[in-house]
Amino acid sequence: MNLVTSFLIPAFLLLILVLVLLLRPFIFPAKRKATSRRQMNATIYREELDKLEAEHQSGVINSVDYEIAHAEMRQRLFQDTIEEDDQEVAGSTKKTTIGLCIFIVLVSSVLYFSLGDVVRIAQRNSEQPVTQEGVEKMVAEFAVKMEKDPTNLKGWAMLARSYRILGRNEDAAKAYARAGSFIDSDPQLLADYADVLAANADGSFAGKPLQLINQALKLDPNNLLALWLSGTAAYNANNYKAAIQTWEKLAKQIPPDTDEARAIQGSISEARSKGGLATTAVAPTPTSKPIASPGKEISGKIEISANLRSKMKSGDIVMVIARKPGERMPVAVLRVPATDFPMSFTLNDALAMNPSAPLSQLTEASIEVRISKTGMAKPEVGDLISSAQTIKVGANNVRLLVDQVRQ
């Protein structure tokens, strides 16, 4: 609607201006009535007759010549003044003005609708999708530009984030390194850099990645990505207590009843289970997990296609997600570090996102696998995924194949 308004208002004003300029003689007529051709002819011949009379009186011409010239001049005056006056032929000024207005509006309308209006042009442009190849081409052009301007640290940071989105972690790490001191005071960029370095190191946070995470948390103790990575680093080092503490701090900043909040609670539950740390025995809360109902679970094997094995890193997180068919909200989520494939999985009520809606209440569920570099609940470009399958609850021989890369 804003696009239409921004186009039509200037176009309408321009049309009014053109009409005013074209019709100015009709809209603003002269204050003094113009002299017609008949009046001009009569005045000229009257002057000629007066001159002829003066010559006859002074004796320049005789009476015979005077009568002949006088008769001839009267005949010419009659012929020239008998024609219809120009002002009378011109017709009505009002009718001319209205006619021209209608003509201009009709012509402009026909051209507008025949050649295509601005809305349809804008819609056609917006319908053209931005392809992966198009994005990569833009990033490549930006990289060439940055090579010519190596001192533009902010530009290198932008290029690094672009590489990270495309899943080109090695190029991203190099670009972050060239961003130099620009990222030292930005906790988000520091966390992004640490994430990239950890992914390139097969999920290991030892050394510089952990230093960057600590530096980011020092600048912003509540940075979401830095907290997640810090907890993941502690989890991978089998320091489950530290992982739980960090993730619980992260959970307090995430809106409840969201996929992210449920995924974080799932990670906390896994850390408690692996570390043998019991949860507080209090009344059930929205994050409490119900006891699994025997026979009401889904189990099977996860496989990965051969052409995607090279994209796997040891620190990747495998997430098996169950949903009620046709709904977006997960019912249960299993999160485990990636190991050798094929790997076994089991989904049950202990992994429920909402205790009041466990997996056992469904007759069937939509199951899919996502392998993430960061383990974040929100899908990211470069995640390895499987197609969703509708499985009956109770099935124990399910095969899930990871064979796609999220674009």
N, C-alpha and C positions, 0 to 999 in steps of 0.2 A: 504494500500500500504506500509506503514511503517513497519507493522508486517511482510509482505512477504519479504521485503528487509532485515530486521533484522534477518530473519531465513535463507534465501537463501545464503547470502554472507558468513556467517560462515560455512554453510554446504559445499559450493563450495570450500572454502579454505581448509577445513578438507579433502575433497575428493582429492584435489591436493597433500596434504601432504602425504596421504596414498599411492597414486600412486607413488610418488617420492621414498618413503621408499621401496615399493615392487619392483619397477623397477630400483633401483639404480645400480645393476650390469650391466643392459643393457644400462642405460642412461650414466653411468660413467664407461666405460670398463677399465680394467687394462692396464697400459701403456706398460707392457712387455707381449708379447704373451705367453700364457700358454703352457706348454709342453703336447703333446698328449700322449695317452697310447701307440701307436705304437712306438713313439720315446723312451719312457721309456723302453719298452721291448727290443728294439734293443740295447740300451746302456747297459742294464743288461747282455744280452747274449754276447755282445762283451767283457765285462769284464771277463765273465766265460771262453770264448774261449782263451783269453790272459792268464788266470790262468792255463788252461789246457795245453797250449803250453809251459809255463814255467816249469810245472811239468814234461812234456815229455823231455824237454831239460836237466833237472837236473837228469833224470834217475829215478824219483820216480815211473813213470808208464812206461811199455814197449810199443813198437810200436803198438802191436795188440790192447791192451786196449785203447791206444790213438785214433786209428782209429775208434774203436767202439763208444767211448764216443763222439768224434768229430762229427761223422755222426748223432748220436742220438740228440746232441745239435742243429745241423743245422736244423734237422727236426722240433724240437719244436719251434725254432726261426721262421721258415717259417709259422707254424700254428698260432703262436701268433701275427705275424705282418701282416698276410693276411687279418684279420678282418678290417672292415671299421673304420676309425679313429673316436674317440669321437667328435671332433670338427666339423667334417663333418656331423655327424648324428644330432648335435644340431640344425642345420639349421640357418636361418637368424635372427640376433639380432633385426633388425627393425621390421620384421613380428611378432616376439614374443611380443615385446613392444606394438605394435598396437593392437594385439589380446587381451592381458591382459587389456588394457585400455577400449576397447569396452565391454569386459565381465563385468568388475567392474561397468561401467556406466549403462549397461543394468540391472544388478541385483539390483543396488541401486534404479533405476527408478521404476522397478516393485514393489519392497517393498514399496517405497514411495506412489505410487498411489493405491496399494492394501490395505495398512494398513490405509491410510488416511493422507492427508497433514495437515500442521499446520493451514492453512487458514480455512479449514472446521472444524477443532477442535475448533478454536477460535470462529467461527461463531456459532457453536452449543452451546458453553458456553455462548456467549452473548445473544442467543435467550432464555435462561432460565430466565423467569421473576422473579423478586424479589417480593414475595407475602407479603401480610400484616402479615401473620403468621411468615414468615421469619424475617421481620423487628422487630416484637415484641419479637421474640426469641433472636435476637442480642441485643436488648435493655435490655432484662431481664438478659442476661449474663453479660452485661456491668454493670448493677446495682449490681449484686453479686460481681463483681470485685471491685466496688467502696465501698461496705460495708467493704471490707478487707483493703481498703486504704482511710479511712475517712478524712485524711489531704490533699488529692489531690483536692484542691478547683477548679482548672480548669476542672478536670474530672466531678465534681458535676455540674458545669455550662453546660458542654456538655450533661450530662444526662438529665438535666432540659429541654434543648432545644429539645432533642429527645422526651421526654414525651409530650412537647407542640405540636410537629408535629403530634404525635399520638392522640392528643385530650385528653390526660390524665392530665387535668389541676391541679387536686389535688396533684398528684404525682410530677408534675412539680414545683408546689409551694414549696413543701417540699425540693426538690432538690436544687432550687434556694436559699432557706434559708440556706442550708448546704454549699453552695458555698461561703457564708460569704463575706469577704472583696474583693474577686476576682472580683465581679461584680460592686463594688463601683465606679470604674474609667472607666467603659465601658457603654456608654449611650445606646447602642443597647440592652445589657443584662438587664439594668435597665428598659427599656421600655417593653421588653418581660416579665419581672417579674411583672410589673404593669398590663399588659394585662391579665396575668394569674390570678392574685389576683382579678381583676375586674370581670372576668368571673366566678370565684368561689363565688363572692359576688352578683350574679344575676345582673351584670352590674353596680354596684355601685362603684364609684371611690373615695368615702369618705375615709379618713384616709391614710393608707400606700400607696395604689395605686397612689393617687395624689402626695404624697411626692416623690415617685420614679419617676413619670413623670417630676416633677419640677427639680429633681436632674439630670435627663437625659438631659433636655433642658438647664440646667446650664452648663453642660459639652459640649453639642453640640446643639446650638439653632436651627439647621436646621435638626435635626434627624427626618426622615419622620414618623416613627411609633409614636414617642413621640408627635409630632405635631398633628397627627391624634387623638391620645388618649386624648390629652389636649382639642382639639376642641370638641370631643365627650363628655368629662366630662362636659364642659361648656354647651353643648346642652342639656344634660340630666338634668342639674341644671336650665334649662330655661334661661340661660345667653346667648341668641342668638347672641348678639353683639360680645361678646368675642369669641364665636364659629366661627363666620364669619371671624373675624380678624385672628384667628389662621389658619383656613382652607385656607384663601386667601394666607397666607404666605406659606402654604404647596403647594398650586396650582402653585406658581411661580417656584417650584423646579421640577415639573412633566412635562415631555415632552408633548407638545400640541398634540391634535388629537390622544390620547390614551384612552383606557378604563378607566384607573385610573383618568386621567384629567377630563373626562366627569363625572365620578362618584362624584368626589370632587365638581365640579361645580353644580351637582344636589343637593348635601348636602347643599351647600351654598345657593342655591335658596330656599330650604325647610326652612332653618334657617331664611332667610329674610321673607319668607311668614309667618312663625309662630310668628316671632317677630314683624311683621308689619313694617319691614324696607324696604322701596322702593329702587329699584335699580336706579342708576344714569340714568337720561333720556337723553341718547345720541344716536348717530347713532348705529344701530344694530351691535353687535360684534359676533364672533364665539360662545360666551358663552350665548348670549341672547336667551331667550325662545320665540318661536312664540305663538301667541294666539291660543288656542285650537279651532279646527273646529268642530262645532256642528255635531253630528251624525257620526263623524269620530274618534271614540274612542273605546277602548275595556275595558269592566268592568266585574266583577264577584266576586267570593268568593275564598279565599285561605283556604284550610283545611290541617290538619297534621294528619298523621296516629297515632294510639293510642300508638304503641310501640316506637315512637320518642318523645312523649310529655315530657318524663322525661329528655330528653336532651335539652329542651328549657330553656332559662334563660330570665329574664325580660329585660335585657339590650341588647338582640340580635337585629340585624338589618335585617329586611325583605326587600329583593330586588326582584322586579318583572321586568324582563328583556325582551324586545321585540327586535327581530332581523328580518331582511329580510330573508326569507327562503333560506338556503344554504350559508349564509354569517355569519362571526364571529362578525363583528362590530355591537354593539347595536344601535338600532334606538331610543329607549326610555327606561328610567330606572326610576322606582319608588322606593324610599328608605324611609321606615318608621320604627319606633321602633316596635318590636314585642309586640302584645297585646293578647287579648283573641282570640281563634280560634273557629269557622271560622271568618275570617276578610275580609272585603270588599276591593276592589282595583279598580282603574280606571287609564288606560293609555291613554294619549292624547298628542297633540302637545306641550303642555306646558312643557312636560317632555322630549322633543326631545334632543338628543345629538348634532345634527347638524341642525340648522334652515333651511338649504337648502334641507334637506332630512327628513321632518317630517313624523310621522306615518300616517297622512291622505293621503299621496301620495301612500301608499301601498294598495293593495286589500286584502292581508292577511299577517299575521306575525307569526313568531315562538315565542311562549311565554313560559317562564320557571320561576321558583321561586328558590331563594337561600337565606337561612337564615344563616347569618354570625355572628360569635362572635365579630369580629373586625369592620365589616362594610367596609373592604377594597374591592376594585374592583376586585383584583386578587383572584380567588377561592383558598381556603385553605383546607387542610385535616381536616375532621371533620365537614365541612359545611353540613347543611341539604338541600337537593335539591329535585326538582320535575323533572319528565320527560318533555321534550319539547313538546309542542302541537302547531300545525299549526291552527291558528284561523283567521276567516275573520274579517277584520277591520269593526267595527260597531256592533259586537256581544256584548250583554250585560248580558249574563247569563252563563259566563264561569266558570268552576270549575277546580281549580288547586290543586292537592294533593301532599303535601310534604311527600315522603315515602322512601327516600334514604339518605344514609350518604356518602359523598364524601370520597373516599379512596386516 
